[in-house]
Amino acid sequence: MRVIAAAATDVGRVREGNEDSYLLEDPLFAVADGMGGHRGGEVASSLALETLQTLFHQGSGDLDEQVQEANRAVFEKSMHDRRVAGMGTTLTAALAEGERVRIAHVGDSRAYLLRRAELHLLTEDHTLVRRMVAEGEISEEEAEAHPQRSVLTRALGVDMWVDVDELVVEVEQGDRLLLCTDGLTAMISDERIRQILVGQPDTQAAADALVSAANEAGGVDNITVVVLDLAEGEPHRGTSSAETAASAHHPSAPVRAPSATHPVLRPAPKPPGHGRSLRMAGVWVAVVVGALVIGLVGLRFYLDRQWYVGVAEEHVAIYRGIPTEVAGFQLHHVVVETAIPADAAQSLTLYRDLQQGITAADRHAAEAIVEQIRSDVARLPVETPQP
């Protein structure tokens, strides 16, 4: 079974930058949707796929282990670079293995299978509203319009370890797989996706049509799709395959393979006793570095379990971490920015300290505080303009 692959990505009609990334590295394909602001989101998604691609080239571990390493790479970058602190990304990957395809999934990007004109969703969104539906708190219809439908419960780079959904799909000749970010699925229905995939037999034309449809529906987010057609024949290897194509409506190129240049360095002669001194120095360096790493990991472990409600961009927001900074490094990041005006909330005595942060025991408690603020603000008298 060979794979004919195509991709398309677009910034959409609202966002200023494209935080999505995709990977075409036959037989490995993936999409990622970054979060954490424009810079953080772009770094997170591209770093995750670059790590995945490198490990695949090296033959290091299986797909789940490679995704775990990608998670670790994003997490460590977030820890050590305060410019992208708190960043993360979704990731949905497909590895073609002859008559079957292995899927690895984290977040709310998706994988679909089109077989004989029927569309099947293969992955489950790791979002708050999906969990609420599963627990019977809200209906499917309520989930579609819920204000927190984009709040993730699982993402790469947020913790040291991430739970990865894995599944294996038995494929047939004529099957079509779709990997996409939520910029597509938030804009058009599954039925509309099915119609486009059925109506566009050309792989690249199908990818382009999906992106265009999402933009026509509003394009409120970045949109990225990878379409994979399963055909008879021997599989190809490498992106140089003539049957792998890509279209970028916005300048966001697919992740490329790292440079193969490896300079040869010859060591200089060492004086007598130099080796022992270096070994002792190396031991102390290892001890110091180990202590620093343990301290950083412990700090991140603590911060990841702290929640509070505060102000972001003049709106009420849910934060993860604590409302302070050390040596210019912020120990918090925004998880959800609501549409509730912060000044309206602070006009109420109960929430006058909102700017300093209202601590919560966990995320559910923070969400409950926000809902109470929303309810209290809604009861404020509406000012009528004077004639």
N, C-alpha and C positions, 0 to 999 in steps of 0.2 A: 504494500500500500504506500503510495507516495502522497505528499502534501503539496497542494498549490496554495500559497499564502499571499495575502495582501493586507495592507494596513492603511489607515487614514487617521489623522488627528487634526483638531482645530481648537483655537482658543475660545471659540464661542462668541456670543454677542454682548457679553456683560463683563467678563474678566479681562484684566489687562495683560496677564501673563498665562502661559500654559504650564501647569504643574503636573501634567500627565507625562508618562513615558511608555514606550512599548519596545518589545524585543522580537526580532525575527531572526532566529538562529536555528534553522531546520536541523534537527527535529524539535527544538525547544522554542516556544513562543510564549509571550507574556504581555500583560498590561499592568500599569501601576498608576495610582492616583494619589499624589502627594498632599500632605496637609501641614499646616504650621506657618501660614503666610506664604507669599509668592516665593521668596528665596528659600525658606525651609522646605516647602512642598516640592519645589523643583529639585533640590538637592536630595531629598529623601527618595523620591521615585527613581531618579536616575542612578543614585548610588545602589539602591536595592537591585536594580536590573543589571548594573555593571558587575556587582558581586556575583549574582546568579550566573551571568554569562561566563565570568572568569572561572568559577568553580566547575561549570559544565565542561569548559574546554580542558580543564585539568583532570576531569573524571573523578572529582573529589566528592564522595558520598552520593546518596540517592537524592531525589528531588526534595523530600522533606528536610533532609539535613542541609541542603543548599539554601533552602528558604530560611532555615534557622540561622545560618551564617549571614544571610542578607539582613535578617532582623538585627543580629548582633552588630553588624557594620553600621547600620543606621543609628542604633542605640548609642554606640560609642561615639560616633560623630556628634550626635546631639549632646552628649555629656561633655565633650571636650571643646566644642565650638559654641560659645554663647550666642553667636549670631543666628544659629539655627536651633537653639534649645527648644525642646518640646515638639520637634518635627516628627512626622511619621508618614506612613503610606499604606495604601491597600496593595495587594498583589494577587493576581490570578494568573497561573501559569499552566501550560499544557505541554506535555512531553509525548510525542508520537512514538509508539513502540510497535510498529507493524500493524497488527490487527486490533490494537487497543491504544487508547490515549490515557495517560495518567494526568490527573488534575490536582494542583495544589492551590489552596485558596485561603486568603485572609482579607476581611474587610467587606466592602459593598460593591466592588467591581464584580462582574458576573461572567459565567460561562454558560452558553446555550448549545444545544444540539438540534439541528434541523434534519429530520429524517422523513422522507416521503411526504414532504409539505407540512409536517407537524413539528411544532417548536416545543422543546423540552428545556426547562431551566435546570441546570445541573448543580448549581451552587446555592448556598443559603446566605443571605445578607447578614453580616454581623453588626446589626444596628439595634438601637434601643427599641424602636417601634416593632421590629421583627420579634424581639424577645417579649414585648408586651402582647403581641398577637399570639405567640406560642403559649403564653401564660393565661390567655383568655381575658386580658384587661381591655383590649380594644379589638374591633373587627378589622377585616382586610380593607374594607372601604374606608374606615377611619384612619388606617395606617397610611393610605395613599395621600391624604391631605394633612397628616399630623405635622405640627410645626417642628418637631424634633426628629423627623424621619431621616435626617442625614447624620445624626449623632451616632458615632461608631462605638461598639462595645469591644472591638478587637482590631488592632492595626499593627503593622510592622514598625519596630523602632521605639515603641512606648515602654516596653519592659525588656529585661535581659532575655526572657524566653517568651515565645508566642505559641499558642495552640493553633496548629495548621490543619485545616480540613483537607483530607485526601480522598480521592475516589478514582476508580479505574473504569473507563467506558469502553465497551466492546464496539468497534466501529465497522461500518460496511462501506463498500464502494458507493459513491454518490452522497454520502453524509456530508454535512456542512457544519463546522463548529464556529461559534462566535465568542470571542473574548472582548469585553467592553467595560469602560468605566461608567460610573453612574451619571455622567453628563449625557449619555444616550438614554438610559432607562428612566431617568427622571423627566425626560422630555416627551418620549413617545411610548406607547403601550407595547406590550408583548405581541399583540396582534398586528400592530403596524410593523414591528420588526420582522415578524413572520412573512408578511406580505412583501416586504422589500427583498428578503432573502430568497423567497420563491420566485419573485418577478425579475430578479437580476442574476442571470446565470453566470456572467463574468465575475470573477472573484474581486478584482479591483473596483469594478463598477458597483458591486454590492456594498463594499466598504465606503466608497464615496457617497453613495445614495443614503446610507444610514446617517452619516455625519450631516449631510445636507438636510435631511428630515428633522434632525434634532435642532439644527439652527433655525429652520423654518418655524418650529414650534416654540421658539424663544431663545434657545441657546444660552441658558443662564449659567452654564458651567463649561469647563473644558470637556471636549468630546474626543474619545479615542476608541477605535475599534480595530480588531484583528480578525479577519475572516480566513478560515482554513477549509479548503475543499479536499476531501479524501478521494483519490483516484487510483485506478489500477496501475501497477508498475512498481519498480524498485524505488525505495526512498532515496531522496537527495540528502546531502550533508553540506552545511555551510551556507552562508548568505549569498554566496556568489552564484547560486542556482538561478538559472534564467526564469524559473517559475516562482520566484519570490519577488514580490513587488511592493512598493509602498508609496502612499500619497500623503503629503503633509499640507493641509490647507493653511496651516500656520507653521512658521519655521521652528519645528521641533523634531529633529531628525531621530531615527531609531538609534538605540544604543549601539555603539560600534565596538569591535574587538580591541583589546588593549594592544599597545605596541609590542612587537616581538623582538625589539632591540635589547640585547643583554651584553653590556660592556664587560670585558675581562679585566679584573684588577689584580695586580701582583703585589703581595705584601712586601714592605721594606724590611731589611735585616734588623733583628732585635738584639739589644745588648744583653749580657749575662744577667740572670735573675729577673729579667723583664717579665717573663711569663708568669712567675709566681706573684709578682706585684699586680699584674693585670687580673689574675684569678681572684686575689683578695679584693681588689677594687670592684670586680664584677659581682662578687658575693654581696658586698655592701650596697651596691647599686640595685641589685635584685631585691634585697630586703626593703630598701626605701621605696622602690617602685611598687612592690607588693603591698606595702602598707598604704600607699596613696591609692592604689586601685581598690583595695578593700574599703577604704574610707569613702571613696567616690561611689562605689556600688551601694554601700550602706546608706549614704545620703540620698541617692536616687531611689532606693527601696523605700525610704521614709517619705520622701516628697511625693512619690507616686500614690501614696495612701492618704494624702492630705487634700481636703477639698474646701473651697469657700466660694461665696457669692460676692462679686465685686462689680467694678465698672470697667468697661472696655469700649472705646470709641463712643462715649456718652450713652451707652446702653448697659442694661443689667446683663451680667455675664457669669457663667460658671467657670471657675478656675480649678486647675489641679496644681497642688503645691502649697506654698505659704506666701503671704503678701509682703515679701521683702526681697532684698538683693544683697549679695556679698561680693565685694570687690568688682562691682559692675556686672556681676552674673545674676540674672533674675532667677529666683527659685520658684517660679510659677509659669504657667502658660494657659491661655484661653482654650477651653474645650468647647464651649457653646456661647455664642454671642446672640442674645435675644433681641427682639424688636422693642422691648420695654424701655422707654426713656428713663435714664438714670435720674434726671432732675425731678421728674414726677415722683419716682420712688422716694427720693431723699426729702421731698417736701412732707413726707409722713414721718412723725417722730420715731416710729419703730425702726425706720431704715435710714436715719440720718447719718449713721456711721458706715454706710455702704461703701464709700470710697476706701475705707481702711480694711474692708472685707468682713463678711459675716461667715464665721467658720461653720462647717457641717461635718457630721460624722463620716459620711460617705457620699457617693454620687447620688444615690436615691434621696438622701436627705437634702442635698443641694438642689436637686430638681424640685423637691417639695417646697423649699424656701422660695424658689423662683415662681412656682405656681401660686403661692400665697401672695407674693408681691404683685403678680399679674392681676389677681383677683382684687387686691386692695386698691391698686391704681385704677382699675376699671370703675371703682365706686367713687372716684374723685369727681366733684362737680365739674361740669363742662362750662368753661367760660364762654359767654355769648358776647359778640362784639357790640360795643356801644354805638348807637346811631349817630 
